[in-house]
Amino acid sequence: MKIGYGTYGMQTENIFAALPRLRDIGYEAVEINAGDDWPTAPHKFNRADRTRLVEQLQDLNFPSPVLMCLLSICTQGDDRSVVLQKLDDACRLANDLNFGNTPAILVSTPGGLRGDWETVQHQLCDTLTAVADQTAKHNVILAVEPHAGQPLDTPDKVAYLMQQTRHPFLKINFDHSHFHVAGIDLQHSVDLCAPYTVSTHIKDGFMAGGQVHYQLPGEGTLDLVAYFKAVDRASMMVPITVEITAQIWRQPGYDPWVAAEKSFNALDQARQQVAG
């Protein structure tokens, strides 16, 4: 099973300098962040940059990257057209960076709807179906990331969403941290999410005083050996991708390379225990 790294935690790093260094650490896959403030945003990353990046990914023996673009894709009203234009731009970038023989994958949280689950669940299904219709036109799979503090925040809700929509271009980005902080069982999360998972994020975290505190993988109580065993049993054969949360990378003194190495070492040690 491959260990990947998401460049969400490297907002200020040059991607062309970062990729060889990530490969040297041991990472075997990457997720490219396409947010507006990243150097790899669609409006900043021109055709020549895209061609160069594909060539470098291939030279480093990375697979086609997953693209992460955190958009409020369920936004309603006057702002929706702006969000959908950004979604189109991100899909084009995902396609330009995809050199595999399967659809590109774009990760986003389903932000933009307010209210509890009972109030928004039907609208969420309808809206995400419409968004997946749009990404399908680009041959891009939308991998929705359930998130603590948002209406879609449990594995059971994931299963409901997937069963209601049944859209071939609407799948899941599995980030157990959002369930782990709520005390939801790992095996239960994997059992319900694995059939729909096309990409992952991994980090740790805990809840204190009603607030979520995220950590690097290996820093908290998430059993990484149990995690690798669970996803292996579920045949979740997609890269396990480190996501350095903004809670961490916005802290004074944050060093992206220390975080990247520490995260890889914790995951690789757990992976080796399972394999051995």
SERO-4910 file (N, C-alpha, C, O; in steps of 0.05 Angstrom, whole numbers):
BEGIN
 pado doro    nc1    nc2    nc3   cac1   cac2   cac3    cc1    cc2    cc3    oc1    oc2    oc3
  Met    A     17    -24      0      0      0      0     18     25      0     37     27     16
  Lys    A     11     44    -17     28     68    -20     21     88      1     -2     90     10
  Ile    A     41    104      9     38    127     27     42    152     10     62    155     -4
  Gly    A     22    169     11     22    194     -4     24    218     13     21    217     38
  Tyr    A     29    241      1     30    266     15     14    287      0     16    290    -25
  Gly    A     -2    303     15    -17    324      3     -4    351      7      5    357     29
  Thr    A     -2    367    -14     12    392    -13     -4    415      1      5    438      0
  Tyr    A    -26    408     12    -41    428     29    -23    439     50    -25    463     58
  Gly    A     -5    423     60     14    432     82     39    445     72     57    450     87
  Met    A     40    451     45     64    464     34     56    488     16     63    489     -7
  Gln    A     41    506     28     30    528     13     51    545      0     47    556    -22
  Thr    A     74    548     13     94    567      3    117    553    -12    136    566    -20
  Glu    A    115    526    -14    137    511    -27    134    510    -57    111    508    -68
  Asn    A    156    511    -72    155    507   -100    151    478   -106    166    461    -97
  Ile    A    130    471   -121    123    444   -126    145    428   -140    149    404   -134
  Phe    A    159    441   -158    180    427   -173    204    420   -156    218    400   -161
  Ala    A    209    436   -136    230    430   -116    221    410    -95    236    394    -85
  Ala    A    195    411    -89    184    395    -67    181    366    -75    187    348    -59
  Leu    A    173    360   -100    168    332   -107    192    314   -105    189    292    -93
  Pro    A    216    321   -115    239    303   -111    245    299    -81    253    277    -73
  Arg    A    242    319    -65    248    317    -37    228    298    -23    235    283     -6
  Leu    A    202    300    -31    182    282    -20    188    253    -28    185    235    -12
  Arg    A    197    250    -52    205    223    -62    228    212    -45    229    188    -39
  Asp    A    247    229    -39    271    221    -24    262    212      5    274    194     16
  Ile    A    243    226     16    233    218     42    221    190     41    224    175     61
  Gly    A    209    183     19    197    157     16    169    157      5    157    135      0
  Tyr    A    157    180      2    129    181     -7    127    170    -36    145    173    -52
  Glu    A    105    156    -40    101    142    -66     77    153    -82     71    142   -103
  Ala    A     64    173    -72     42    186    -86     38    214    -75     48    221    -54
  Val    A     25    231    -91     20    258    -82     -8    267    -88    -21    258   -107
  Glu    A    -17    285    -72    -42    300    -77    -35    329    -80    -22    340    -62
  Ile    A    -42    341   -101    -35    369   -107    -58    387    -98    -81    383   -106
  Asn    A    -51    408    -82    -72    426    -74    -75    449    -95    -55    460   -104
  Ala    A   -100    455   -102   -105    474   -122   -120    498   -112   -134    512   -127
  Gly    A   -118    504    -86   -130    527    -74   -119    553    -85    -96    553    -95
  Asp    A   -134    574    -84   -126    600    -95   -100    610    -85    -85    623   -100
  Asp    A    -93    604    -60    -69    615    -48    -45    597    -51    -23    603    -41
  Trp    A    -48    575    -66    -25    557    -71    -13    563    -99    -27    572   -117
  Pro    A     13    558   -102     25    563   -129     15    545   -151     19    550   -174
  Thr    A      1    524   -143    -11    505   -163    -40    510   -167    -54    493   -177
  Ala    A    -50    534   -160    -78    541   -167    -82    542   -197    -63    550   -211
  Pro    A   -105    535   -207   -109    534   -236   -102    560   -250    -91    560   -272
  His    A   -108    583   -238   -103    609   -251    -74    617   -250    -66    635   -264
  Lys    A    -57    603   -234    -29    609   -233    -12    588   -248     11    594   -256
  Phe    A    -23    565   -253     -8    543   -264    -14    540   -293    -35    530   -301
  Asn    A      4    550   -310     -2    551   -338      4    525   -353     11    505   -340
  Arg    A     -1    525   -379      2    500   -394     30    489   -392     33    464   -389
  Ala    A     50    506   -394     78    496   -392     83    484   -365     96    463   -363
  Asp    A     73    497   -344     76    486   -317     63    458   -315     75    440   -303
  Arg    A     40    455   -326     25    430   -324     40    407   -339     43    385   -329
  Thr    A     50    414   -362     66    394   -377     91    387   -362     98    363   -361
  Arg    A    105    406   -351    129    401   -336    123    384   -311    139    366   -305
  Leu    A    101    389   -298     94    374   -274     88    345   -280     97    327   -266
  Val    A     74    340   -302     68    313   -310     94    298   -316     98    275   -307
  Glu    A    112    311   -330    138    298   -336    154    292   -311    166    271   -309
  Gln    A    153    310   -292    168    305   -267    155    283   -251    169    266   -240
  Leu    A    129    283   -249    115    261   -235    122    234   -247    127    215   -232
  Gln    A    123    232   -273    130    207   -286    159    200   -281    165    177   -276
  Asp    A    176    220   -282    205    214   -278    210    204   -249    227    188   -245
  Leu    A    194    214   -230    197    206   -202    181    180   -196    181    171   -173
  Asn    A    168    169   -216    152    145   -212    128    149   -193    121    130   -179
  Phe    A    117    173   -193     92    178   -179     69    171   -198     71    175   -222
  Pro    A     46    161   -187     23    158   -204     10    186   -209     18    206   -198
  Ser    A    -10    186   -226    -25    211   -231    -34    222   -204    -44    207   -187
  Pro    A    -31    248   -199    -39    259   -173    -69    262   -170    -83    267   -189
  Val    A    -78    259   -146   -104    269   -138   -102    299   -135    -81    310   -128
  Leu    A   -124    313   -142   -124    342   -139   -143    349   -115   -165    338   -114
  Met    A   -134    366    -98   -151    376    -76   -157    405    -80   -139    421    -83
  Cys    A   -183    412    -80   -191    440    -83   -215    445    -65   -238    437    -71
  Leu    A   -210    457    -42   -231    460    -22   -250    483    -30   -244    506    -26
  Leu    A   -272    475    -42   -292    494    -50   -318    490    -35   -324    467    -27
  Ser    A   -333    510    -31   -360    507    -18   -379    498    -40   -396    513    -50
  Ile    A   -376    473    -48   -390    463    -72   -420    461    -70   -434    457    -89
  Cys    A   -430    463    -45   -459    463    -41   -471    491    -37   -494    494    -30
  Thr    A   -455    511    -42   -464    539    -40   -489    543    -57   -490    534    -80
  Gln    A   -508    558    -46   -532    564    -61   -533    595    -66   -517    609    -55
  Gly    A   -551    603    -83   -555    632    -87   -535    644   -107   -525    631   -124
  Asp    A   -531    670   -103   -516    686   -123   -487    678   -125   -475    681   -147
  Asp    A   -475    667   -104   -447    659   -105   -442    632   -119   -419    625   -124
  Arg    A   -463    618   -125   -459    591   -136   -445    591   -163   -428    573   -168
  Ser    A   -450    610   -180   -438    610   -206   -407    613   -204   -393    602   -220
  Val    A   -398    629   -184   -370    633   -180   -357    606   -171   -336    599   -181
  Val    A   -370    593   -153   -360    567   -143   -358    547   -166   -338    532   -168
  Leu    A   -379    545   -182   -379    526   -203   -359    532   -225   -349    514   -238
  Gln    A   -353    557   -229   -331    564   -248   -304    555   -238   -288    545   -253
  Lys    A   -300    559   -212   -275    549   -200   -273    519   -201   -252    508   -205
  Leu    A   -296    506   -198   -297    477   -200   -289    468   -228   -274    449   -232
  Asp    A   -300    481   -248   -292    475   -276   -262    478   -280   -249    461   -293
  Asp    A   -252    500   -270   -223    506   -273   -206    484   -260   -186    475   -270
  Ala    A   -215    475   -236   -201    454   -222   -203    427   -237   -183    412   -237
  Cys    A   -225    422   -248   -229    397   -264   -210    397   -288   -198    376   -295
  Arg    A   -207    420   -301   -189    421   -324   -160    416   -315   -145    402   -329
  Leu    A   -152    428   -292   -126    423   -282   -122    393   -275   -101    381   -281
  Ala    A   -142    381   -262   -141    353   -255   -136    336   -280   -120    317   -280
  Asn    A   -151    342   -301   -147    327   -326   -120    331   -338   -108    312   -348
  Asp    A   -110    356   -337    -84    362   -349    -61    347   -335    -41    341   -346
  Leu    A    -65    341   -309    -45    327   -293    -49    297   -293    -33    283   -281
  Asn    A    -70    288   -305    -77    259   -304    -65    245   -328    -72    250   -351
  Phe    A    -46    227   -323    -34    212   -345    -40    182   -342    -28    165   -355
  Gly    A    -60    176   -326    -69    148   -323    -91    141   -343    -98    157   -360
  Asn    A   -102    117   -339   -124    109   -357   -151    107   -343   -169     94   -353
  Thr    A   -153    121   -320   -178    123   -306   -184    153   -301   -166    169   -304
  Pro    A   -209    160   -295   -215    188   -291   -198    201   -269   -190    188   -250
  Ala    A   -193    227   -273   -180    242   -252   -198    244   -227   -222    240   -229
  Ile    A   -186    250   -204   -200    252   -179   -196    279   -167   -173    289   -165
  Leu    A   -218    292   -159   -218    318   -147   -231    316   -119   -254    308   -117
  Val    A   -216    324    -99   -226    323    -71   -236    350    -62   -223    371    -66
  Ser    A   -259    351    -49   -269    375    -36   -288    367    -13   -301    346    -14
  Thr    A   -289    384      7   -310    380     27   -336    391     16   -336    408     -2
  Pro    A   -359    381     26   -385    390     16   -395    415     30   -418    416     39
  Gly    A   -379    436     31   -387    460     45   -408    476     31   -412    472      7
  Gly    A   -421    494     45   -440    512     33   -469    509     43   -485    527     38
  Leu    A   -475    487     56   -502    483     67   -501    486     97   -483    475    110
  Arg    A   -520    500    108   -522    503    137   -547    489    147   -568    489    134
  Gly    A   -545    478    170   -567    464    183   -560    436    191   -539    426    183
  Asp    A   -576    424    208   -570    397    216   -576    377    194   -588    383    174
  Trp    A   -568    352    199   -570    331    179   -599    327    169   -604    325    145
  Glu    A   -617    326    188   -645    321    181   -656    343    163   -674    338    147
  Thr    A   -646    367    166   -656    390    150   -644    390    122   -658    397    103
  Val    A   -618    382    120   -604    386     94   -599    361     78   -588    363     56
  Gln    A   -605    338     89   -596    313     76   -606    310     48   -591    301     30
  His    A   -631    316     43   -642    313     16   -630    334     -3   -623    327    -26
  Gln    A   -627    358      6   -614    379    -10   -585    372    -16   -575    377    -38
  Leu    A   -572    361      4   -544    353      0   -541    332    -22   -524    334    -39
  Cys    A   -559    312    -21   -558    292    -42   -563    304    -69   -549    297    -89
  Asp    A   -583    321    -71   -590    333    -97   -567    351   -107   -560    350   -131
  Thr    A   -556    367    -89   -535    385    -97   -510    371   -106   -497    377   -126
  Leu    A   -502    350    -90   -478    335    -98   -482    319   -123   -463    315   -138
  Thr    A   -506    310   -128   -511    297   -154   -507    316   -177   -495    309   -197
  Ala    A   -517    341   -173   -513    361   -194   -484    368   -198   -475    371   -221
  Val    A   -469    370   -176   -440    376   -179   -426    353   -192   -408    357   -209
  Ala    A   -433    328   -185   -420    305   -198   -427    304   -228   -411    295   -244
  Asp    A   -452    313   -235   -458    315   -264   -439    334   -278   -431    329   -300
  Gln    A   -432    355   -264   -414    375   -276   -386    364   -278   -373    367   -299
  Thr    A   -375    351   -257   -348    340   -259   -347    317   -279   -326    313   -292
  Ala    A   -369    302   -282   -370    280   -301   -365    290   -330   -354    276   -346
  Lys    A   -374    314   -336   -370    326   -362   -340    329   -369   -332    329   -392
  His    A   -324    330   -348   -295    332   -351   -281    305   -347   -257    303   -348
  Asn    A   -297    284   -342   -287    258   -336   -270    259   -310   -248    247   -308
  Val    A   -281    273   -290   -268    276   -264   -287    266   -242   -311    273   -241
  Ile    A   -277    248   -225   -292    238   -202   -290    258   -179   -268    266   -172
  Leu    A   -313    266   -168   -314    283   -145   -312    265   -120   -330    249   -115
  Ala    A   -291    268   -105   -287    253    -80   -294    272    -57   -278    289    -49
  Val    A   -318    268    -46   -327    285    -24   -314    276      3   -314    252      9
  Glu    A   -305    295     18   -292    289     44   -311    296     66   -316    320     72
  Pro    A   -323    276     80   -338    282    104   -321    296    124   -296    292    125
  His    A   -333    314    140   -317    332    157   -331    337    183   -355    343    184
  Ala    A   -315    335    205   -326    342    231   -336    371    231   -323    389    220
  Gly    A   -359    375    243   -371    402    244   -388    409    221   -400    431    220
  Gln    A   -390    391    201   -407    396    178   -430    375    179   -428    355    193
  Pro    A   -451    379    164   -473    359    165   -465    331    158   -475    312    170
  Leu    A   -446    328    138   -437    301    131   -413    294    148   -390    300    141
  Asp    A   -418    281    171   -396    278    190   -395    250    203   -381    247    223
  Thr    A   -409    231    192   -408    203    203   -407    183    180   -417    189    158
  Pro    A   -397    159    185   -397    138    164   -426    131    156   -430    124    133
  Asp    A   -444    131    175   -472    124    169   -484    144    149   -500    136    131
  Lys    A   -478    169    152   -487    189    134   -474    186    106   -487    191     86
  Val    A   -449    178    106   -435    172     81   -450    150     66   -456    153     42
  Ala    A   -456    128     80   -470    106     67   -497    115     57   -505    107     35
  Tyr    A   -511    131     72   -537    141     63   -534    158     37   -548    154     18
  Leu    A   -515    176     37   -510    193     14   -503    177    -11   -515    182    -32
  Met    A   -486    157     -8   -478    141    -31   -501    124    -41   -504    120    -65
  Gln    A   -517    113    -23   -539     96    -31   -562    112    -44   -576    102    -61
  Gln    A   -565    137    -35   -585    154    -47   -577    165    -74   -594    167    -92
  Thr    A   -552    171    -78   -543    184   -103   -535    164   -124   -543    166   -147
  Arg    A   -519    144   -116   -510    123   -135   -500    135   -161   -507    126   -183
  His    A   -483    155   -159   -472    169   -182   -444    159   -187   -428    159   -169
  Pro    A   -438    150   -212   -412    138   -217   -389    158   -214   -366    150   -211
  Phe    A   -395    184   -214   -374    204   -211   -375    219   -184   -363    240   -180
  Leu    A   -389    207   -165   -390    217   -138   -381    195   -119   -395    175   -115
  Lys    A   -358    200   -106   -346    180    -89   -337    194    -63   -345    216    -57
  Ile    A   -320    180    -48   -312    190    -21   -282    192    -18   -267    175    -27
  Asn    A   -273    214     -5   -247    216      5   -248    207     35   -262    221     51
  Phe    A   -235    186     42   -238    174     69   -217    186     87   -193    181     84
  Asp    A   -225    203    106   -208    215    126   -219    208    153   -237    221    163
  His    A   -209    186    165   -220    176    190   -217    195    213   -231    193    233
  Ser    A   -199    215    210   -195    233    233   -221    247    241   -226    253    264
  His    A   -238    253    221   -263    267    226   -283    250    241   -301    260    255
  Phe    A   -279    224    239   -296    205    255   -282    199    281   -295    196    302
  His    A   -256    196    280   -240    189    304   -244    209    327   -246    201    350
  Val    A   -245    235    320   -248    255    341   -275    254    354   -279    264    377
  Ala    A   -294    241    341   -321    238    352   -324    211    366   -346    204    375
  Gly    A   -302    195    367   -303    170    381   -316    147    365   -325    127    376
  Ile    A   -317    151    338   -330    130    321   -309    108    315   -286    114    309
  Asp    A   -318     84    317   -301     61    314   -288     59    287   -301     64    266
  Leu    A   -262     53    286   -247     52    261   -259     31    242   -263     37    218
  Gln    A   -264      7    252   -273    -14    234   -300     -7    223   -306    -12    199
  His    A   -318      5    239   -344     14    229   -340     34    207   -355     33    186
  Ser    A   -322     53    210   -317     73    190   -307     61    164   -317     67    142
  Val    A   -288     42    166   -278     29    142   -299     13    128   -301     13    104
  Asp    A   -314     -2    144   -334    -20    132   -354     -4    115   -362    -12     93
  Leu    A   -363     19    125   -383     35    111   -372     52     89   -385     56     69
  Cys    A   -347     61     92   -336     79     72   -320     66     50   -318     76     28
  Ala    A   -308     43     56   -289     31     36   -301     26      9   -288     31    -11
  Pro    A   -327     17      7   -338     12    -20   -339     36    -38   -342     34    -62
  Tyr    A   -338     60    -26   -341     85    -41   -316    102    -42   -316    124    -53
  Thr    A   -294     92    -31   -270    108    -27   -252    107    -52   -245     85    -62
  Val    A   -244    131    -62   -225    132    -84   -200    148    -77   -181    148    -92
  Ser    A   -200    160    -53   -176    174    -43   -178    175    -13   -199    171     -1
  Thr    A   -156    182      0   -156    183     29   -140    208     39   -124    220     24
  His    A   -146    215     63   -129    233     79   -124    218    106   -142    204    115
  Ile    A   -101    223    118    -97    212    144    -83    233    162    -63    246    154
  Lys    A    -94    236    185    -82    252    207    -94    242    232   -110    224    232
  Asp    A    -86    253    255    -97    245    281   -111    269    293   -112    290    281
  Gly    A   -123    265    316   -137    287    329   -152    278    353   -155    254    359
  Phe    A   -163    298    367   -179    293    391   -198    316    396   -194    338    384
  Met    A   -218    311    412   -237    332    419   -232    340    448   -230    323    466
  Ala    A   -232    366    453   -228    377    480   -245    402    483   -241    421    467
  Gly    A   -262    403    502   -278    427    507   -296    433    484   -302    457    479
  Gly    A   -305    413    469   -322    417    446   -307    426    421   -320    432    401
  Gln    A   -281    428    422   -265    437    399   -248    414    389   -237    398    404
  Val    A   -246    412    362   -229    391    350   -200    401    348   -195    424    340
  His    A   -182    384    356   -153    390    354   -140    368    337   -139    345    345
  Tyr    A   -130    376    314   -118    356    296    -88    354    301    -75    373    310
  Gln    A    -78    330    295    -50    324    300    -38    309    275    -53    300    258
  Leu    A    -12    308    274      1    292    254     -5    262    259     -9    254    282
  Pro    A     -5    246    239     -8    217    243     15    207    261     38    213    257
  Gly    A      7    191    281     26    181    300     29    197    325     41    188    344
  Glu    A     17    221    326     19    238    350     -3    233    370      0    240    394
  Gly    A    -25    221    362    -48    218    380    -55    189    385    -38    172    387
  Thr    A    -81    184    388    -90    158    396    -99    140    374   -107    117    378
  Leu    A    -99    149    349   -106    132    326    -85    111    323    -61    117    319
  Asp    A    -93     85    325    -75     62    322    -69     58    293    -86     48    278
  Leu    A    -45     66    284    -39     64    256    -36     36    246    -42     30    223
  Val    A    -27     18    263    -25    -11    255    -53    -22    250    -58    -35    230
  Ala    A    -72    -16    268    -99    -24    265   -111    -11    240   -127    -24    226
  Tyr    A   -104     14    235   -114     27    211   -105     13    185   -122      7    168
  Phe    A    -79      7    183    -70     -6    159    -82    -34    156    -88    -43    134
  Lys    A    -86    -48    178    -98    -74    177   -127    -72    167   -136    -88    150
  Ala    A   -141    -52    177   -169    -48    169   -173    -41    140   -190    -53    126
  Val    A   -157    -23    130   -159    -15    102   -149    -37     84   -159    -39     61
  Asp    A   -130    -52     93   -120    -75     77   -142    -96     75   -147   -107     53
  Arg    A   -155   -103     97   -176   -123     96   -199   -114     78   -212   -130     65
  Ala    A   -203    -88     77   -225    -77     61   -217    -73     31   -233    -63     15
  Ser    A   -192    -81     25   -181    -78     -3   -183    -48    -12   -189    -43    -35
  Met    A   -177    -30      7   -177     -2      0   -150      5    -11   -133     16      2
  Met    A   -145     -3    -36   -119     -1    -48   -113     25    -62   -106     26    -85
  Val    A   -118     47    -47   -110     74    -56    -89     85    -37    -88     76    -14
  Pro    A    -73    104    -46    -53    114    -28    -64    125     -2    -85    138     -2
  Ile    A    -51    120     20    -58    132     46    -42    159     47    -18    159     50
  Thr    A    -57    180     45    -45    206     40    -46    225     64    -67    231     75
  Val    A    -22    233     72    -19    252     95    -32    279     87    -26    290     66
  Glu    A    -49    288    105    -59    316    103    -50    331    128    -58    325    150
  Ile    A    -34    351    124    -26    369    146    -47    391    148    -49    407    130
  Thr    A    -62    390    169    -85    409    172    -75    438    176    -52    442    185
  Ala    A    -92    457    168    -85    485    172    -81    492    201    -67    511    208
  Gln    A    -94    477    219    -89    481    248    -59    478    254    -49    491    272
  Ile    A    -46    461    239    -17    457    244      0    475    227     18    488    238
  Trp    A     -6    477    201     13    492    184     11    522    188     28    537    178
  Arg    A    -10    531    201    -12    560    207      1    568    233      2    591    241
  Gln    A     11    548    248     24    554    273     52    567    269     66    560    250
  Pro    A     59    586    286     86    598    284    108    576    286    106    558    303
  Gly    A    128    578    270    150    559    271    145    533    256    162    515    257
  Tyr    A    122    531    243    117    506    229    138    501    207    144    519    192
  Asp    A    148    476    206    167    468    186    155    446    169    151    424    180
  Pro    A    148    451    144    134    431    128    150    405    125    139    384    122
  Trp    A    176    407    125    193    384    120    195    366    145    197    342    143
  Val    A    196    379    168    196    363    192    170    348    195    169    324    202
  Ala    A    148    362    188    121    349    190    119    326    170    108    305    176
  Ala    A    129    330    145    128    310    125    144    285    132    135    263    129
  Glu    A    168    289    143    185    266    150    173    252    174    173    227    175
  Lys    A    164    266    194    152    254    218    128    237    211    124    215    221
  Ser    A    111    248    193     87    234    185     93    209    170     82    187    174
  Phe    A    112    211    151    119    187    135    131    166    153    124    142    151
  Asn    A    149    173    171    161    153    188    141    138    205    143    114    209
  Ala    A    121    152    216    101    139    232     84    120    216     78     98    224
  Leu    A     77    128    192     60    111    175     76     88    164     66     65    163
  Asp    A    101     93    156    117     71    145    123     50    165    123     26    159
  Gln    A    128     58    190    133     39    212    108     21    216    111     -3    219
  Ala    A     84     33    216     60     18    219     55     -1    195     47    -24    199
  Arg    A     61      9    171     57     -7    147     76    -31    148     67    -53    141
  Gln    A    100    -27    156    119    -49    158    111    -70    178    115    -94    174
  Gln    A    100    -61    201     90    -80    221     68    -98    210     67   -122    215
  Val    A     50    -86    194     28   -101    182     39   -121    161     31   -144    160
  Ala    A     57   -111    145     68   -127    124     86   -150    135     87   -172    123
  Gly    A     99   -144    157    117   -164    168    104   -186    184    117   -204    195
***
